[in-house]
Amino acid sequence: MPAKLAIFEGKKIRHRWDEKKEKWYFSVLDIVAILIDQPVFAKSRKYWNKLSERLRKEGSEVVTNCHRLKLKAEEGKIRMADTADVETLFRLIQSIPSPKTEPIKLWLAKVGYEGLQEISDPERSINRARENWKRHGRSGKWIQQRMMGQKTRNKLTDYGKLMMSGNAMNMLF
């Protein structure tokens, strides 16, 4: 699943779903920037570098549990970024004194809960996509065409996988 943006108090937080581990991973820098209320990327990065250095010296596994994943940067390029799952983020957040600690923990819990709901009932994510397109001003016709286009692409992809696996030849003979 491609990286996406989540919004916390009007600020973007990049995140990515790992299908193998079935976990969300969030940009550590985006979370740090919000907690220290620092819109300048370089200053947030410097804070994170110092914090991670300090945590390593203390023997904390928080930094070890951060992973480098590809996320879209502000300028649109795909770059490797430090990410962490929700559990690791909760530990990391405890290390940063901020008045936004509790609100961001509640937000992460909500995002995690919504993700679990969508996994257990995929129709929820389809309905959420429709609602988001409506909010973006898309017409009902446009939404329906988009959904049909996705369905067609999925069928073609499945057919391609079937052909590549060789099972199609076995089915013919």
Secondary structure, DSSP 8 states (H G I E B T S, - for coil): ---EEEEETTEEEEEEEETTTTEEEEEHHHHHHHHTT---HHHHHHHHHHHHHHHHHTT-STTTT-EEEEEE-TTS-EEEEEEEEHHHHHHHHHTS--TTHHHHHHHHHHHHHHHHHHHH-HHHHHHHHHHHHHHTT--HHHHHHHHHHHHHHHHHHHHHHHHHHTHHHHHH-
